[in-house]
Every structure is written in structure tokens, then in C-alpha cells.
């Protein structure tokens, strides 16, 4: 297999640690387990890897009702029943009712693909364990037909977690792990400029100062994320506000903060003259 190198994309900037974690997972063919606070780009990472490495992306959005087999295949018994009732087709060929899931499609593909298993900790505790065999051997059996689907190319598997549940040790041992730290100011400046290259330097500096000041306020429970900062910069620049008004007023807080209590806490901190400038 040719060695493939991920360095980020024009719209998804990565630090050296994340870049190295991705490249290790890609080239030793292990699932990449990504954790980090909301808004650090966990889900978007899989999209960036697919774009950078020119691979198709299969997305598996895990829900509380998800079962491990759903990612491999589903047997459409409802469609078969309907066909039996209305006589639209020959129902003896069960294979026509087997629908491959995201992981199953990646196994069956001729070219290597990226599979995003998004928010794995939403499912029940047995979900990760139920995936162990398939992730190890990269194949699975279709019980209804007796056929085996084996990966022609081992996919790049990106698994995100919000750290809501402990994942089993046996599952963790099979993964390359990386925690995405919240971007420092220097990297955040680059990220914002990717989306808003025209923003004036002094205004951006004040917006970032206010943003990180808000994240430090202990009374704010849901701290604003990177995507909310990007939206806030857009709101401020399109309104024509200058840097001084940003410092004095903290405009458009509803773009950054999504809880009434957090907005009130931010306003109280501003009124109490906690300094925004450093």
C-alpha cells in the first residue's frame, strides 16, 4: 500500500499533533478515536481526511438506538413483506433486500474509503464491543444469505466521542487516540482568516480577546466554540461595527452563547468592568 500523508486542507487547519495522529492511523490501518470539546472539529476531521486523500466518505451517525450491525448491513423485511403482499417481484432472492450500511459499503468498495463513526458514545455500552471483530478482521458475514463481505481495501475509520461514556478497554486498545485541544489564539487567528480573509487585523484581535475572555468566565456553562466564533466575526463585520464597540458592547451575544443564563452572566461580567483588553 502506498504511504499517504495528511496535512489538513485549505479550510481545515491542523496542528502537528493532530496531523501525526491521523497519519499514524491511516498508515498502520487502525481506527482513529477522536475526542475533544464541542466545536473543535471532530466531525469535520473525517471530511477533511477524505478531501485531502481523495477518498469517498461514508458517514455513520450513531444514535441511542443504533446497533453495530446497522453499520454493516440491514435486512429490509418490510420491503420483502410488501413485495410478497403485492406481488411486485420475486421475493426468493433475499440478496435484493440486503442493504449495506456505511461500514459495509466501505468494505465492499474497490478503492479505499473513509468511514466516520460519529458520536459512538450515544449508543449502548455493548456497541463498541460488537464492532471489535469486524474492525479487526475487516469482514463480516451476512446471516440471511451466508455470504461474507471482506474489505478489498481497509478503510480509514474515524470515530468521534463526546466522552459521555467510558469506552471498553478492548476497544480502546485497537484505536489510535487523539484529544483535540481547543485552538490557541495563534491557530484560531489562522482558522478565522480562512473563513474571513478580509477582516481588519485590529478588529479581529479585539474579537478574539473578547471571545477568549468569554470562555474564561466561570459563570458561563456552555463556552462558545470555534464555529460560533466564525459566525460572530461574520455578524460583526457585516454590521460595520468597529473594534471599540465590540469591547464596550459585546454585540450579538446570541451568536456566541446559546443559553439565557450564559448571556446574562456575560452581560453582568461586562457591566462589572472585568477588563476585556489584555
N, C-alpha and C positions, 0 to 999 in steps of 0.2 A: 504494500500500500504506500502511495506517495505521501510524504510528510506534508501536512497542511498547517499554515500559520495564520492565526487570528490576531489582528492588531486593532480591532474596532472598525468603525465606519465613519463617514463624514458626519453623520448625525448621532452616533453613539460613541462617545469618548470613554476610554478605559484607562485605568492606571496600570502600572506594571504588574501588580499582584493579581488583579483580575485577568489580565491578558495571559499571564503564565498559567493560572488555574485552568482557563479554557483550553489552552494549547496542550497541557498535560492530559486533560480528559479526552480531547479529540484524538490524540496520537497514541495513548495507551488503551483507548477504547473502553473507558469506564464512564458510567453516568456522572454528570456534574450536578452536585447538590448545592443550590444557591439559597442563602438566607440573607436577610437584611431588613431594615425597617421599611414600611410602605413608602413608595416614591423613589426608591434607589435604583429602579430599572431592572428588577429581577426578571420580569416577564419579557421586557423588551430585549434582554440579552439574547434570548433564543432567536428572535427575529434578526438581530444584528449578526449573529453567527451564520445563520442561513444566507443572509445577504452577502457577507464577506467571503464565505467559502463557496458561494454559488450552488447551494443545496436547496431542495424543496423542504418546506417546513410543514410538519404535521402537528396540530395543536390538540391537546387533550386537557380540557378544562374540568378539573376534578370537582365533584360535588359531594355533599354528605351522603347521597345515595349511590355513589359510584362504586362499582366492583372492579377488581383487577381485570377480569375477563372482558369488560367493556372496551378496554383499550386494545384488545386482541381481535375480538370479533363478537358479533351478536347474531343470534338466530331469530329471524323475523317470523315468529309463529303466527302473529296476527295477519300478516300478508298471506301466509300459506293457508290459513283458515278461510280468509276471504276468497282466495282463488278456488279453494275446494267448494265453497258455497255457490259461487257464481260461474264456475267452470271456465275461467278465462285462460287457463294454461294447465299444462301437465305438472301436477304437484309432486310427482315421484322423484324428480331431480332436486334433492334437498339443497344442492350447492347454490342454486339460484336464490335461496333465502339466507345465505350466509353473507353478512356484510362485515367487511374488515373494519376494525377500529383504527385509530391513529398509529398505534404501535404496530398493528398487523399490516397496515399499508406500507409502513417504512420497511418492515421485514421483507415484504413481497416485491418491493421496488428494485429495479435493476441498478440504479445509482444510489449512492449513499445519501441519506436524508437526515434532517434534524427533527427530533421529536421533543416537544415541550410538554412536560407533565406539570401542569400549573396548579400550585397550591395543594400539594399532596396531603397536607395535614387536615384538609377538610373532610377527608374520607375516614372510615372507621380504622381502628388500630390494626386490623388484620390486612388492610390494603397493601402496605409496603411489603409485608412478608409474602403475600400472594404473588408479588411480582418477581421475587428473587430468582426462581427457576428460569423464567423467560429472559430476564436480564442477564443471567449467567450464560445460558446456552444459546440465546438468541434464536429460539424456535419455540413453536407451540403446536399442540395437536387440536384439530377441530373435532370435537367429540361426535358430532352428528354425522360426519362423513368419514371419519377415520384418517383424514389427510393430515399431513404435517406441513406447516408453513415455516420455512427456515430462512433466516436473513441471508440475502445474497451479499449485502454489504452491511456491516454493523453500523447502525445509525448513531449519530451523536445525540445522546439523551440528556436533556437539561431538565432538572427537577427543581421547582421552587417550593419554598416553605416559609410560612409566616411565623414559625416557631410556636404554634399554638398547641402542638402535641409533641411529646418525645417520640422520635423515630426509633425502631428496633436496632439494636447493635449490629445484628447480622446484616441488616440493610445498609447501615452506615459504612460497614467495612468494605462494601463493594463500590462506594462512591468516592469521587474526588470532591472535597468540600471547600467552599469559599463563602465567607461572610463579606458582603459588600458594605464597606463603611460609608457613612454619609460623606459626600464630597467636601473636601476642604475648600476654602474660599478661592484659591487659585484655579483649581479644576472647575469649580462652579462657574467662575467667570468665563472660562472657555465654553462650558456647556451652554450657558445663556447666549453667548455670542454666536453659537451655531444656529440658534433659532432667531436671534435678533441682532444681526451684524451691524445694524445701523444705529443702535442705541448709543447715546453720548456717554463718554467714559465717566464723567463726574456723576451723572445721574445713575449709571449702573453701580458705581461704587456706593452711593447712598442707599440704593435699593438693596444691595447685598448686606450692607451694615444693618439696615432695618430688619431684613429677613433673618439673619443670624441672631440678632437681638431678640426677636420674637421667639425663636427656637429655644433660647436660654431662659425664658420666663417660666418659673416653676408652676405658675397657676394655669398655664396652657397645657391641656391634656393631649390634644391631637396636634402635634407640631407640624407646621407646613412642610411640604415635600418639594422635590425638585420640579416636578411637573406644575405644581401650584405656583412656584416662583416664576417659571417661564410664562404662565398665564398672567401673573401680576405685572411683570415687565411689559407685556403687551398692553394691558389695560392702562398702565401709567403713561407709556409712550404715546399711545393713540389718543389719550385725553389731553396731551400737551402740557401736563403738569411738570414743573421744574423740580430740581433736587431739594430746594428749601421747603417746598410744600410737602414733599414726601416726608421729610424729617419732622415737620410740625404737625401734620395731619394724619399720617399713616392712612392714605386713602384706599378705598376698595378692599377693605379687610375681608369682605366676604369671598374674595377670590383666594385668599390665603388660608383663612380659618373657616371651618365648617360646623362649628358648634357655637350656639349663642353664648354659653359661658366663657368660651375662649375669646370671643370678640370683646365681651365685657371686660375680661381680665386684661386684654391688650390695651383697651382704652384707659382703664384705670392706671396701668403702668405708665402710659404715655402722659396722662394728666399729672401723675405724681412726679413727673420730670426725671424719671430714670433716663440718663443720657443715652441717646442713640449713637452719637458720633464717638469714635474711639481715637 
